[in-house]
Amino acid sequence: MRVMLLTILLLIDLSSGVHASPLRISNPLTNCLNDHIVPQAGRNLPPAEIINNAFGRCYNLMEDWLSRYSPARRQQLRQALFDYYIDWLVQIEQHHKLPK
């Protein structure tokens, strides 16, 4: 429940309005993350590896975005974003395993 709440708060913070998700928002951070995560979806790489790689490549953008928050809040937001992408990649992986 706590992860869901943090994710909702993250999405509200990232969006300028209505029902957004990091996959549909357009800002430098989410564009960078999506550019490095979405193409890897459905491949045989562990989701955490994909996300950690993207977080590394988008480090400067993420730090810039997180800089306005307290250290504790930064960790919460980073974790909520990580959890969102983990969930999304797991859903994609499960979808690919479904019989056609």
C-alpha positions in Angstrom: 0.0 0.0 0.0 2.9 2.4 0.8 4.5 1.8 -2.6 1.2 2.5 -4.3 0.8 5.8 -2.4 4.4 6.8 -3.2 3.9 5.9 -6.8 0.7 8.0 -6.9 2.5 10.9 -5.3 5.3 10.5 -7.8 3.0 10.5 -10.7 1.2 13.6 -9.4 4.5 15.3 -9.0 5.8 14.4 -12.4 2.6 15.3 -14.2 1.1 18.6 -14.9 -2.4 17.3 -15.0 -4.6 14.4 -15.7 -4.0 10.6 -15.2 -0.4 10.4 -16.2 2.2 7.7 -16.0 6.0 7.9 -16.6 5.4 6.1 -19.9 3.1 8.9 -21.1 4.7 12.0 -19.5 7.1 14.0 -21.6 9.9 15.7 -19.6 13.6 15.2 -19.8 13.8 12.6 -17.0 11.0 10.4 -18.1 12.0 10.7 -21.8 15.5 9.5 -20.8 14.3 6.7 -18.7 11.7 5.6 -21.3 14.4 5.7 -24.0 16.5 3.3 -22.1 13.8 1.1 -20.5 11.1 0.7 -23.1 13.2 -0.8 -25.8 14.5 -3.5 -23.4 11.0 -4.6 -22.4 10.3 -8.2 -23.2 13.9 -9.2 -23.5 15.7 -11.7 -21.4 17.3 -9.3 -19.1 16.4 -9.0 -15.4 14.1 -5.9 -14.9 16.3 -4.6 -12.1 19.3 -4.6 -14.4 17.4 -2.7 -17.1 16.2 -0.1 -14.7 19.5 0.3 -12.9 21.2 0.8 -16.3 18.7 3.4 -17.2 19.0 5.2 -13.9 22.8 5.3 -14.4 22.4 6.7 -17.9 19.9 9.3 -16.7 21.7 10.1 -13.4 22.2 13.8 -14.0 18.6 14.4 -15.0 17.3 12.4 -12.0 19.6 14.2 -9.6 18.5 17.6 -11.0 14.8 16.6 -10.6 15.3 15.2 -7.1 17.5 18.1 -5.9 14.5 20.1 -4.7 13.5 17.4 -2.2 14.9 16.4 1.2 17.3 13.3 1.1 14.6 11.1 2.6 12.0 12.2 0.1 14.5 11.7 -2.7 15.0 8.1 -1.8 11.2 7.6 -1.6 10.7 9.1 -5.0 13.6 7.2 -6.6 12.2 3.9 -5.1 8.7 4.7 -6.3 9.9 5.3 -9.8 12.0 2.1 -9.7 9.0 0.1 -8.4 6.8 1.5 -11.2 9.2 0.4 -13.9 9.8 -3.0 -12.2 6.0 -3.6 -12.2 5.7 -2.4 -15.8 8.5 -4.7 -17.0 7.2 -7.7 -15.1 3.8 -7.2 -16.7 5.4 -7.0 -20.2 7.4 -10.2 -19.4 4.3 -12.0 -18.2 2.4 -10.9 -21.3 5.1 -12.3 -23.6 4.9 -15.7 -21.8 1.2 -16.0 -22.4 0.3 -18.7 -25.0 -0.7 -17.1 -28.3 
